[in-house]
Amino acid sequence: MNLKNLSKLTSNEILAGSFGIEWESLRARGEGILSLTPHPEVFGDKLTNPLITTDFSESQIEIITPTFDTIDEAFDTFSLLSDLVNASLPEDEYLWFQSIPCILPYWDQIPIAQYSQEGEESQKYREELAKKYGVEKQMISGVHFNFSFSDDFIRKLHSIKNSNLSFKEFKNSVYLKIARNYLRYCWLIIYLTGCSIGSHNSFCHDCIHLMDAYDNSGSYYSTTGPSFRNSSCGYKNLVELYPSYDSVEEFTHDVNKFIENGDLSEAKELYTQIRLKPKNPKKLLESLNEDGIEYIEIRTLDINPFYKCGLVKHDMRFLHLFLIYMFIKDESDYVNWQKEARINEENVAERAYDDSMRLLRDGCEVTLRQWAAEIINEMFGMCEVLGIDEQATLKLMLNRIADDNLTYGKRLLKLIEEDGYIETHARLSKNNKQTSIRFLNTIDVENCNKFQKYVNIALVGK
């Protein structure tokens, strides 16, 4: 997309979209031990509560916001829901504010999410995943950011480009380009937001073997990388799978081949940094072909232990800008771009703080700081041309690039070096719960018109 063409639209039109957040977290107790109690009754039936459910495990809560027209609305509602969830847990239980698990019991004691007969298919799917990937890997948690441009914006773009494509085809082309570029550049998001640098020895040893330090309290941590959730030992498909993103038809054809070959049990088992989401998720591939791409799901973000909801609004704002930039950014014609993207993704996750680490750009080596600064500076230029006022957000990210001590991973490293992995996260998690309780005590949630309906749905079993 030519930036000059996009500049024919107002900044409000460009920024308009739909935003949603999905967030998983383990329930822990005491000094960082996994809680083995059933999904709390206060949240009602996990199958019917649209806001609070479980993910893989009975001990793993998932918060899902509705979609909103602004990041502010999505973030504020998500923050309230996380407050409600944490404050509603028993006194000696709290949300674990870290993507890598707390202290886990033996694998056969980790509870897979239990369902009634209506959810039998969901339970069976989880049991099959446990056999294939191991239950420990399933306990990795994270943040998903759901985004779509407004259809009005895409229609105006369609008109400006005078494209011969149908509206559905043009809309698909927008999200496919974002997906391709996001896969190429998601290493930057890993660096800027990564915050999973340690592991208790009850977790998977393939992660522990990548870490270079021990805390003398049963845990290991890395001094070189910001995000072991996104590393080579993260929760990924057992074989590298690279579907085509040139068209929806080619993408769905390739995913079907993966299923036929036995690499995937079904389409949703394809674990990628970005997902193409259809109108009907129950018929994922069919709906993509028939209805087109409805929105995209970003799956890169770690849980942030420094904030009471595990997420920072500045990071959401940057990610929104980044996706617009991914649409505008010209693409390389380098053939092995997906393989190279995966190498960069894992190298940054494991070694971003190592000055000798190099990224690959179309087969040539480049330093992280040089490439990252180029990207941010191009985003400054994009915002200036499009009249988008986000200078403060971009300056914040540029500072993190210039000084890695400002990153979440390095901030966390200092705490773990002092107090250890489990003690640090147990303290931060307990503090976050108390912060949520204090916040809820300052507002009359039940009578707050803005959030009342979400409270009633979230705490349906109260």
C-alpha positions as CSV (number, residue, x, y, z in Angstrom):
1,M,0.0,0.0,0.0
2,N,1.4,3.4,-1.0
3,L,1.7,5.7,2.0
4,K,0.6,8.6,-0.2
5,N,-2.7,6.8,-0.9
6,L,-3.3,6.0,2.8
7,S,-2.7,9.7,3.6
8,K,-5.9,10.5,1.7
9,L,-7.8,9.2,4.8
10,T,-8.0,10.9,8.1
11,S,-6.1,9.6,11.1
12,N,-9.4,8.7,12.8
13,E,-10.4,6.6,9.8
14,I,-7.0,4.8,9.8
15,L,-7.0,4.2,13.6
16,A,-10.6,2.9,13.6
17,G,-11.0,-0.8,14.2
18,S,-12.2,-3.5,16.6
19,F,-10.0,-4.5,19.6
20,G,-10.2,-7.5,22.0
21,I,-7.9,-9.2,24.5
22,E,-7.6,-12.8,25.6
23,W,-5.4,-13.6,28.6
24,E,-4.5,-16.8,30.3
25,S,-3.1,-17.2,33.8
26,L,-2.5,-20.1,36.2
27,R,-4.1,-20.1,39.6
28,A,-1.3,-20.4,42.3
29,R,-1.3,-20.7,46.1
30,G,1.2,-20.3,48.9
31,E,4.7,-19.6,47.7
32,G,4.1,-20.3,44.0
33,I,2.5,-23.7,44.0
34,L,-0.1,-24.6,41.3
35,S,-3.6,-24.6,42.7
36,L,-5.3,-28.0,42.0
37,T,-8.8,-26.9,43.0
38,P,-11.6,-26.9,40.4
39,H,-12.5,-23.9,38.3
40,P,-14.0,-21.4,40.9
41,E,-17.8,-21.6,41.1
42,V,-18.1,-17.8,41.3
43,F,-17.4,-17.8,37.5
44,G,-20.2,-20.2,36.7
45,D,-20.0,-22.8,33.9
46,K,-16.8,-22.5,31.9
47,L,-18.7,-23.5,28.7
48,T,-21.3,-20.8,29.0
49,N,-19.5,-17.8,30.6
50,P,-18.3,-15.7,27.6
51,L,-15.8,-13.7,29.7
52,I,-14.2,-16.1,32.2
53,T,-13.4,-19.7,31.3
54,T,-10.4,-22.1,31.4
55,D,-7.8,-22.8,28.8
56,F,-6.0,-26.2,28.8
57,S,-6.0,-26.8,32.5
58,E,-8.7,-26.6,35.2
59,S,-6.1,-24.5,37.0
60,Q,-5.7,-22.1,34.1
61,I,-8.1,-19.2,33.9
62,E,-8.8,-17.4,30.6
63,I,-10.3,-14.0,30.4
64,I,-11.9,-13.0,27.0
65,T,-13.1,-9.5,26.4
66,P,-15.8,-8.6,24.0
67,T,-14.6,-6.5,21.0
68,F,-14.5,-2.7,21.3
69,D,-14.0,0.3,19.0
70,T,-11.0,1.6,20.9
71,I,-8.0,0.2,22.7
72,D,-8.9,2.3,25.8
73,E,-12.3,0.5,26.1
74,A,-10.8,-2.9,25.5
75,F,-8.0,-2.4,27.9
76,D,-10.1,-0.8,30.7
77,T,-12.7,-3.6,30.5
78,F,-9.9,-6.2,30.5
79,S,-8.3,-4.5,33.5
80,L,-11.6,-4.6,35.4
81,L,-12.1,-8.2,34.6
82,S,-8.7,-9.2,35.8
83,D,-9.3,-7.3,39.0
84,L,-12.6,-9.1,39.5
85,V,-11.1,-12.5,38.8
86,N,-8.1,-12.0,41.1
87,A,-10.2,-10.5,43.9
88,S,-12.8,-13.3,43.7
89,L,-10.2,-16.1,44.2
90,P,-9.8,-17.7,47.7
91,E,-7.6,-15.8,50.2
92,D,-4.6,-18.1,49.7
93,E,-4.9,-18.2,45.9
94,Y,-3.9,-15.7,43.3
95,L,-3.2,-15.4,39.6
96,W,0.3,-16.3,38.6
97,F,1.7,-13.2,36.7
98,Q,4.2,-15.0,34.5
99,S,3.9,-16.9,31.2
100,I,6.2,-19.7,32.4
101,P,4.5,-21.9,35.1
102,C,4.8,-21.8,38.8
103,I,5.8,-24.9,40.8
104,L,4.1,-27.8,39.1
105,P,3.2,-31.2,40.6
106,Y,4.1,-34.4,38.8
107,W,2.6,-34.4,35.3
108,D,-0.1,-36.9,36.1
109,Q,-1.5,-34.6,38.8
110,I,-1.9,-31.5,36.6
111,P,-5.6,-31.2,36.0
112,I,-6.9,-31.0,32.5
113,A,-10.0,-28.8,32.2
114,Q,-13.1,-30.9,33.0
115,Y,-16.3,-30.5,31.0
116,S,-19.8,-31.8,31.1
117,Q,-21.1,-34.0,28.3
118,E,-21.7,-30.9,26.2
119,G,-18.0,-30.1,26.3
120,E,-16.8,-33.7,25.8
121,E,-15.2,-32.8,22.4
122,S,-13.2,-29.9,24.1
123,Q,-12.0,-32.2,26.8
124,K,-10.9,-35.0,24.4
125,Y,-9.0,-32.4,22.3
126,R,-7.1,-31.3,25.4
127,E,-6.3,-34.9,26.4
128,E,-4.8,-35.5,22.9
129,L,-2.7,-32.4,23.1
130,A,-1.4,-33.5,26.5
131,K,-0.3,-36.8,25.0
132,K,1.3,-35.1,22.0
133,Y,3.1,-32.1,23.7
134,G,3.2,-33.0,27.4
135,V,1.0,-31.4,30.0
136,E,3.8,-29.1,31.3
137,K,4.1,-27.2,28.0
138,Q,0.3,-26.7,28.0
139,M,0.7,-24.7,31.2
140,I,2.5,-21.9,29.4
141,S,0.2,-18.8,29.4
142,G,0.1,-15.6,27.5
143,V,-1.8,-12.6,26.1
144,H,-3.6,-12.5,22.7
145,F,-4.5,-9.3,21.0
146,N,-7.4,-9.4,18.5
147,F,-7.6,-6.7,15.9
148,S,-9.4,-5.7,12.7
149,F,-9.6,-2.5,10.7
150,S,-13.1,-1.1,10.4
151,D,-14.9,-2.3,7.2
152,D,-15.5,1.3,6.3
153,F,-11.7,1.9,6.3
154,I,-11.1,-1.1,4.1
155,R,-13.9,0.0,1.7
156,K,-12.4,3.4,1.3
157,L,-9.0,1.8,0.7
158,H,-10.6,-0.4,-1.9
159,S,-12.0,2.6,-3.7
160,I,-8.8,4.6,-3.5
161,K,-6.8,1.7,-5.1
162,N,-9.5,1.1,-7.7
163,S,-8.8,-2.6,-7.3
164,N,-10.3,-5.3,-9.5
165,L,-10.5,-7.5,-6.5
166,S,-13.9,-8.1,-4.8
167,F,-14.3,-6.5,-1.4
168,K,-13.8,-9.9,0.3
169,E,-10.6,-10.6,-1.7
170,F,-9.3,-7.1,-1.1
171,K,-10.0,-7.4,2.7
172,N,-8.2,-10.8,2.7
173,S,-5.2,-9.2,0.9
174,V,-4.9,-6.6,3.6
175,Y,-4.8,-9.1,6.5
176,L,-2.5,-11.5,4.5
177,K,0.1,-8.8,4.0
178,I,-0.1,-7.9,7.7
179,A,0.4,-11.6,8.6
180,R,3.4,-12.0,6.3
181,N,5.1,-8.9,7.6
182,Y,4.2,-9.6,11.2
183,L,5.9,-13.0,11.0
184,R,9.0,-11.3,9.5
185,Y,9.1,-8.6,12.3
186,C,7.6,-10.1,15.4
187,W,11.1,-10.5,16.8
188,L,10.8,-6.8,17.7
189,I,7.6,-7.3,19.7
190,I,9.4,-10.2,21.5
191,Y,12.3,-7.9,22.5
192,L,10.1,-5.0,23.5
193,T,7.5,-6.9,25.6
194,G,9.2,-10.2,26.5
195,C,9.1,-11.0,30.2
196,S,9.6,-14.8,30.7
197,I,13.2,-15.4,31.6
198,G,13.1,-18.1,34.3
199,S,11.7,-21.5,35.1
200,H,11.3,-23.7,38.1
201,N,12.9,-27.2,37.8
202,S,9.4,-28.8,37.8
203,F,8.9,-27.4,34.3
204,C,10.3,-28.8,31.0
205,H,14.0,-29.5,31.0
206,D,14.5,-28.4,27.4
207,C,13.8,-24.9,28.6
208,I,16.0,-25.2,31.6
209,H,18.9,-26.4,29.5
210,L,18.8,-23.1,27.6
211,M,19.2,-21.0,30.8
212,D,22.6,-20.0,32.1
213,A,22.0,-19.2,35.7
214,Y,20.7,-21.0,38.9
215,D,19.0,-19.2,41.8
216,N,19.8,-21.8,44.5
217,S,16.0,-22.2,45.2
218,G,15.1,-24.8,42.6
219,S,14.8,-22.5,39.6
220,Y,16.9,-21.4,36.6
221,Y,16.9,-18.2,34.6
222,S,18.6,-16.6,31.6
223,T,20.7,-13.5,31.6
224,T,20.7,-13.3,27.8
225,G,17.1,-13.5,26.5
226,P,13.7,-11.8,27.3
227,S,11.1,-14.5,26.4
228,F,11.5,-18.2,26.8
229,R,7.8,-18.6,26.1
230,N,8.7,-17.5,22.5
231,S,12.0,-19.5,22.4
232,S,12.8,-22.8,20.7
233,C,11.5,-24.5,23.9
234,G,8.2,-22.7,23.9
235,Y,4.8,-24.3,23.0
236,K,5.3,-24.9,19.3
237,N,4.3,-27.5,16.7
238,L,6.6,-30.6,16.8
239,V,7.7,-30.0,13.2
240,E,8.2,-26.6,11.5
241,L,5.2,-25.8,9.4
242,Y,5.2,-23.0,6.9
243,P,1.8,-22.5,5.2
244,S,1.5,-20.1,2.3
245,Y,0.1,-16.7,3.1
246,D,-0.2,-15.6,-0.5
247,S,-3.9,-16.2,-0.5
248,V,-6.6,-17.7,1.7
249,E,-7.1,-20.6,-0.7
250,E,-3.4,-21.5,-0.5
251,F,-3.2,-21.1,3.2
252,T,-6.2,-23.4,3.8
253,H,-4.9,-25.9,1.3
254,D,-1.6,-26.1,3.1
255,V,-3.2,-26.5,6.5
256,N,-5.4,-29.3,5.2
257,K,-2.3,-31.0,3.9
258,F,-0.7,-30.7,7.4
259,I,-3.8,-32.4,8.8
260,E,-3.8,-35.1,6.2
261,N,-0.1,-35.8,6.9
262,G,-0.8,-36.2,10.6
263,D,1.2,-33.1,11.6
264,L,-1.9,-31.5,13.0
265,S,-5.1,-33.0,14.4
266,E,-7.1,-30.0,13.3
267,A,-6.6,-26.5,12.0
268,K,-6.5,-24.7,15.4
269,E,-3.5,-26.8,16.4
270,L,-1.3,-24.7,14.0
271,Y,0.6,-22.5,16.5
272,T,1.9,-19.3,14.9
273,Q,2.7,-15.8,16.1
274,I,-0.3,-14.5,14.2
275,R,-3.6,-16.2,13.3
276,L,-6.1,-15.5,10.5
277,K,-9.5,-15.7,12.2
278,P,-12.7,-16.5,10.4
279,K,-16.3,-15.5,11.0
280,N,-17.2,-19.1,12.2
281,P,-14.3,-20.5,14.3
282,K,-16.0,-23.9,14.6
283,K,-15.5,-24.4,10.9
284,L,-12.2,-22.5,10.7
285,L,-10.9,-23.4,7.2
286,E,-14.3,-23.6,5.5
287,S,-15.3,-20.2,6.9
288,L,-12.0,-18.6,5.9
289,N,-12.6,-19.8,2.3
290,E,-16.3,-18.8,2.2
291,D,-16.4,-15.7,4.4
292,G,-12.9,-14.4,4.3
293,I,-10.6,-13.2,7.1
294,E,-12.7,-11.5,9.9
295,Y,-9.8,-10.4,12.1
296,I,-6.2,-11.3,13.1
297,E,-5.0,-12.6,16.4
298,I,-1.5,-11.6,17.8
299,R,-0.1,-14.3,20.1
300,T,3.4,-12.9,20.9
301,L,2.8,-11.1,24.2
302,D,4.1,-12.5,27.5
303,I,2.2,-11.8,30.8
304,N,3.8,-8.7,32.3
305,P,4.2,-9.3,36.1
306,F,4.8,-5.6,36.8
307,Y,1.2,-4.5,36.3
308,K,-2.0,-5.6,38.0
309,C,-3.6,-6.9,34.8
310,G,-0.4,-8.3,33.3
311,L,-0.6,-5.9,30.3
312,V,0.5,-2.3,29.6
313,K,-1.7,0.1,27.6
314,H,1.4,1.7,25.9
315,D,2.3,-1.8,24.6
316,M,-1.2,-2.2,23.1
317,R,-1.0,1.2,21.5
318,F,2.4,0.4,20.0
319,L,1.1,-2.9,18.7
320,H,-1.8,-1.2,17.0
321,L,0.7,1.2,15.3
322,F,2.9,-1.7,14.4
323,L,0.1,-3.5,12.6
324,I,-0.7,-0.4,10.6
325,Y,3.0,-0.3,9.8
326,M,3.0,-3.9,8.8
327,F,0.3,-3.1,6.2
328,I,2.3,-0.2,4.8
329,K,5.7,-1.8,4.9
330,D,7.1,-3.0,1.5
331,E,7.8,-6.7,1.4
332,S,11.0,-8.4,0.6
333,D,11.0,-11.1,-2.1
334,Y,13.5,-13.3,-0.1
335,V,12.3,-16.9,-0.8
336,N,13.1,-18.4,2.6
337,W,11.5,-15.6,4.6
338,Q,9.5,-17.8,6.9
339,K,12.5,-20.0,7.9
340,E,14.5,-16.8,8.5
341,A,11.7,-15.2,10.5
342,R,11.6,-18.2,12.9
343,I,15.4,-18.1,13.4
344,N,15.1,-14.4,14.3
345,E,12.2,-15.0,16.6
346,E,14.0,-17.7,18.6
347,N,17.4,-15.9,18.6
348,V,15.8,-12.7,20.0
349,A,13.8,-14.7,22.6
350,E,16.9,-16.5,23.8
351,R,19.8,-14.1,23.1
352,A,18.6,-10.5,22.6
353,Y,20.8,-9.2,25.4
354,D,23.9,-10.8,23.9
355,D,25.7,-8.2,21.9
356,S,27.2,-10.9,19.6
357,M,23.8,-12.1,18.5
358,R,22.9,-11.2,14.9
359,L,19.6,-11.2,13.1
360,L,19.2,-12.3,9.5
361,R,17.7,-9.8,7.0
362,D,17.3,-11.5,3.6
363,G,20.3,-13.7,4.3
364,C,22.6,-11.0,5.6
365,E,23.5,-10.3,9.2
366,V,22.4,-7.2,11.1
367,T,22.4,-6.1,14.7
368,L,19.1,-5.9,16.7
369,R,19.7,-2.3,17.7
370,Q,20.4,-1.1,14.1
371,W,17.4,-2.9,12.6
372,A,15.0,-2.1,15.4
373,A,15.9,1.6,15.4
374,E,15.3,1.7,11.6
375,I,11.8,0.3,12.1
376,I,10.9,2.8,14.9
377,N,12.2,5.7,12.8
378,E,10.2,4.6,9.8
379,M,7.1,4.4,12.2
380,F,7.8,8.0,13.3
381,G,7.8,9.0,9.6
382,M,4.5,7.0,9.0
383,C,2.8,8.7,11.9
384,E,3.9,12.2,10.8
385,V,2.6,11.6,7.2
386,L,-0.7,10.1,8.5
387,G,-1.2,12.7,11.3
388,I,-1.1,10.1,14.0
389,D,-0.1,11.6,17.4
390,E,1.8,8.7,19.1
391,Q,5.2,10.3,19.6
392,A,5.4,9.4,23.3
393,T,4.7,5.7,22.6
394,L,7.4,5.5,19.9
395,K,10.0,7.4,22.0
396,L,9.3,4.9,24.8
397,M,10.1,2.0,22.5
398,L,13.1,3.7,21.0
399,N,14.5,4.1,24.6
400,R,14.1,0.4,25.2
401,I,16.0,-0.4,22.1
402,A,18.9,2.0,23.0
403,D,19.1,0.7,26.6
404,D,18.0,-2.9,27.2
405,N,18.0,-2.2,30.9
406,L,14.7,-0.5,30.3
407,T,13.1,-3.7,28.9
408,Y,10.8,-5.8,31.1
409,G,13.1,-8.8,30.8
410,K,16.1,-6.9,32.2
411,R,14.0,-5.4,34.9
412,L,12.8,-8.8,35.9
413,L,16.4,-10.2,35.8
414,K,17.5,-7.8,38.5
415,L,14.7,-9.0,40.8
416,I,15.4,-12.7,40.1
417,E,19.1,-12.3,40.8
418,E,18.2,-10.9,44.2
419,D,15.3,-13.1,45.3
420,G,15.0,-16.0,42.9
421,Y,12.4,-16.9,40.3
422,I,9.6,-18.3,42.4
423,E,9.9,-15.8,45.3
424,T,10.0,-12.9,42.9
425,H,6.9,-13.9,41.0
426,A,5.0,-15.0,44.1
427,R,5.6,-11.6,45.6
428,L,4.7,-9.7,42.4
429,S,1.6,-11.8,41.9
430,K,0.4,-11.4,45.5
431,N,1.0,-7.6,45.3
432,N,-1.0,-7.5,42.0
433,K,-3.9,-9.3,43.8
434,Q,-3.9,-6.8,46.6
435,T,-3.7,-3.9,44.2
436,S,-6.8,-5.2,42.4
437,I,-8.6,-5.6,45.7
438,R,-7.8,-2.0,46.8
439,F,-8.9,-0.7,43.4
440,L,-12.2,-2.5,43.5
441,N,-12.7,-1.1,47.0
442,T,-12.4,2.5,45.7
443,I,-15.2,2.1,43.1
444,D,-18.9,1.1,43.4
445,V,-18.6,-1.6,40.7
446,E,-22.2,-2.9,41.1
447,N,-23.5,0.6,40.4
448,C,-21.0,1.6,37.7
449,N,-23.1,1.7,34.5
450,K,-20.0,1.3,32.3
451,F,-19.0,-2.0,33.7
452,Q,-22.1,-3.4,35.5
453,K,-23.2,-5.7,32.7
454,Y,-19.7,-7.3,32.5
455,V,-19.6,-7.8,36.3
456,N,-22.9,-9.6,36.2
457,I,-21.7,-11.9,33.4
458,A,-18.2,-12.5,34.8
459,L,-19.4,-13.3,38.3
460,V,-22.4,-15.2,37.2
461,G,-22.0,-17.8,40.0
462,K,-21.7,-15.2,42.8
